[in-house]
Amino acid sequence: MYQYFHGLVLREGTQGVPAESAEALFKDAGWTRNVPNWQKEKNSLIFENSTWAFTVWDEERMIAMARVISDKIMAANIMDLVVLSEYRGRGIGQKLVELCVQKLPHGDWFAHTSANNFSFYEKCGFEVKDLRENGNCVYYGYIPARKDGHR
């Protein structure tokens, strides 16, 4: 599926997302740094193993993406949503969230994000719950991976 949004191309699909394009977005967002070559393949595999993914392209350059994990029936989780810094503030992130929610309009949606993004998700119709009452259990595998020298 292709759509056009303010002169940009939005693509739906989990196959063929270039690892180096995802890595560039992750670096721009400050999510990764100094990724060893042997680990770069994961930047394509995360898409292939996702339920849905949307990428945004300015000609040949991937400038934004959203990646979703879901059971396709009851619940979905936006795992990654990132827009290249020079393209932020143009409604691209909100459009990506809209496309995601359209995939499961009556399901429960969650966003894997940090507190500094709560206001963005509230603009997109998400509710930010008091985690003391509606908490989630979290295990961050990268912490032991770093301790073991893998990351």
C-alpha positions in Angstrom: 0.0 0.0 0.0 1.2 3.5 -0.9 -0.3 6.8 0.2 0.8 10.3 -0.3 1.0 12.8 2.6 2.3 16.4 2.0 4.5 15.3 -0.9 5.9 12.2 0.9 5.2 8.6 0.2 3.8 6.4 3.0 4.4 2.6 2.5 2.8 -0.2 4.5 4.7 -3.4 4.8 7.2 -5.3 6.9 9.4 -6.7 4.2 12.4 -5.0 2.5 12.9 -2.2 5.0 16.6 -1.3 4.6 18.6 -1.8 7.8 20.7 1.3 7.2 17.6 3.5 6.9 16.2 2.2 10.2 19.6 2.7 11.8 19.8 6.3 10.6 16.4 7.1 12.2 17.4 5.4 15.4 20.7 7.3 15.6 18.9 10.6 14.9 16.5 9.9 17.7 19.4 9.0 20.1 18.2 5.5 20.5 21.4 3.8 19.3 25.1 4.6 19.0 28.1 2.6 18.0 26.2 -0.4 16.8 28.6 -3.3 15.9 28.3 -4.6 12.3 27.2 -8.0 13.4 24.2 -6.5 15.2 23.0 -4.3 12.3 21.0 -7.0 10.6 18.4 -6.8 13.4 17.3 -3.4 12.0 15.7 -5.2 9.1 14.6 -8.3 11.1 12.6 -6.3 13.6 10.4 -5.2 10.7 10.0 -8.7 9.2 9.0 -10.0 12.6 6.5 -7.2 13.3 2.7 -7.4 12.7 2.5 -4.1 10.8 4.9 -1.4 9.8 4.7 1.9 8.0 7.5 3.9 6.5 7.6 7.4 5.2 9.9 8.3 2.3 11.1 11.6 0.8 12.2 10.3 -2.6 14.7 7.6 -1.8 15.2 8.6 1.9 13.3 6.9 4.7 12.4 9.8 7.0 10.0 8.2 9.5 8.6 4.8 10.5 6.2 3.1 12.9 6.4 -0.6 13.9 3.6 -2.6 15.6 3.3 -5.9 17.4 -0.2 -7.2 17.7 -2.4 -10.3 18.0 -4.6 -8.7 15.3 -7.7 -9.2 17.4 -7.6 -7.5 20.8 -4.4 -5.6 21.3 -1.6 -3.8 19.6 1.6 -2.1 20.7 3.4 0.6 18.8 7.0 -0.5 19.5 8.8 2.2 17.5 7.6 5.4 16.1 10.3 7.9 14.9 10.5 10.8 12.6 13.8 12.3 11.4 14.4 15.5 13.4 14.4 17.8 10.4 10.9 16.5 9.5 9.2 16.8 12.9 6.3 19.1 13.5 4.7 18.4 10.1 2.0 15.9 11.3 3.9 12.8 10.1 4.0 11.1 13.5 0.3 11.7 14.0 -0.4 10.3 10.5 1.6 7.2 11.4 -0.4 6.7 14.6 -3.6 7.2 12.6 -2.6 4.5 10.1 -1.7 2.1 12.9 -5.0 2.5 14.8 -6.9 2.0 11.5 -5.5 -1.6 11.4 -7.3 -2.5 14.6 -9.8 0.3 15.2 -11.7 -1.5 18.0 -8.7 -3.0 19.8 -6.7 -1.8 22.7 -3.6 0.2 21.7 -0.5 0.7 23.7 2.6 2.8 22.9 6.1 1.7 24.0 7.5 5.1 24.7 9.0 7.4 27.3 7.2 10.0 29.5 8.4 12.9 27.4 6.2 11.6 24.5 3.0 11.3 26.5 1.6 14.6 25.3 2.2 13.5 21.7 0.2 10.4 22.2 -2.5 12.3 24.1 -2.9 14.5 20.9 -3.4 11.2 19.0 -6.2 10.1 21.3 -4.3 7.9 23.7 -4.9 8.1 27.5 -2.0 8.4 29.8 -2.8 6.3 32.9 -1.5 6.7 36.4 0.9 3.8 36.3 0.6 3.4 40.1 -2.9 2.1 39.5 -2.6 0.5 36.0 1.0 -0.5 36.0 2.9 -2.7 33.6 5.7 -5.1 34.4 8.8 -4.4 32.3 12.0 -6.4 31.7 14.6 -4.5 29.7 16.8 -7.2 28.1 19.4 -4.6 27.0 20.5 -4.1 30.6 21.9 -7.7 31.0 23.0 -7.6 27.4 25.2 -4.6 28.2 26.5 -6.3 31.3 27.4 -9.4 29.2 29.2 -7.2 26.6 26.6 -7.7 23.8 25.4 -4.1 23.5 
